[in-house]
Structures are given as structure tokens and as C-alpha cells.
Amino acid sequence: MLPIIRTRKKLNIADRRSRVTLCSSDDVVEENGDLYMKREGHYAAWAAIQPIRATQFGGLGYEISNGDIGAKYTHSIAIKFRADIDFTIWAWVFRERRKSGAQWFRVLATTDDEAFFYLYCQLYERGENMIPPAGNNDILDF
């Protein structure tokens, strides 16, 4: 179920002031049996990020929740629509911030109109020491 979106104001170039990287994720098993998630960046873009709901974080930078993640959107991220890119396959969004630390968003739902693609996300991690996505050399910029 998508969040109730009040009438959106028409976005313009000035509203897209956040630099984000759209990322895919893979579960990787090392030789010793350890499992970790590898997030790989594919597309970088300017985006308009709007908070939908507040999020509470613990001391390590992870979200505190009661275990219910169903339809728990915290942010809406608007990116310029491009017909040649399938936005629905990206599971993560990385936002690098200069003063207050980077953020990882988990994509929960998507929609689009003629001008923008909207990602409804949950703010998953934030902090000063966030690991950026792998594959930064091959990222397509738009």
C-alpha cells in the first residue's frame, strides 16, 4: 500500500539538490562461511528527497523499530524520469552528505509520472562512517 501523498508540488531543477547513487545488492558468502551484503552503485543522479515520517536511531546508526517493516516509508525520493533505465531493479539508495554523514535508504515501492520517478524508501542507516557503494568507477551519471 503506497503512502498517502498529498498533492505534489511541481518539482523543478532547484528542488533536486541531493546527490544519490542507485544501488543493487547481493548476498556474498566468503570461504569461511561469513555472509555479508555487497551494495554496488550503478547510477548517480540529482534527487529531491522529502521526509514522510520520522525515524528513531540507536547509537550505532541503525534504525530502532518494533520489527514491523511493512509499508514503513520514511522518505520519498524523486529522480528525473528516463525511459531507458529500469528503476524498479534498484534495492538501495546511497546519499552522501558533506556535513551530517551519509545515509542508506532501502527502496520499498516505486511509481512514476511523465517527468519523475518516485522511490518510497525507508531510511535504513546513517552516520559519519557509512561505507559507500562498490563500483564507483562504472557509475552512469545523469
VENHUJO-V206136 format. One record per backbone hydrogen bond with DSSP energy under -1.0 kcal/mol. NH is the residue of the N-H (numbers start at 0). CO is the residue of the C=O. Records with the same first field share a line. If there is no record, write none. Layout:
NH: CO ; CO
//
This chain:
14: 11
16: 14
17: 46
19: 44
20: 93
21: 42
22: 91
23: 39
25: 37
27: 35
29: 33
32: 29
35: 27
37: 25
39: 23
40: 133
41: 21
42: 21
43: 139
44: 19
46: 17
47: 77
49: 75
51: 73
52: 73
57: 61
60: 57
62: 123
63: 55
71: 68
73: 120
74: 120
75: 49
76: 118
77: 47
78: 116
80: 114
84: 81
86: 84
88: 85
89: 86
90: 22
91: 22
92: 104
93: 20
94: 102
95: 18
101: 126
102: 94
103: 124
104: 92
105: 121
106: 90
107: 119
108: 119
110: 117
112: 115
116: 78
117: 110
118: 76
119: 108
120: 74
121: 105
123: 103
124: 103
125: 60
126: 101
133: 38
137: 134
139: 41
141: 43
//
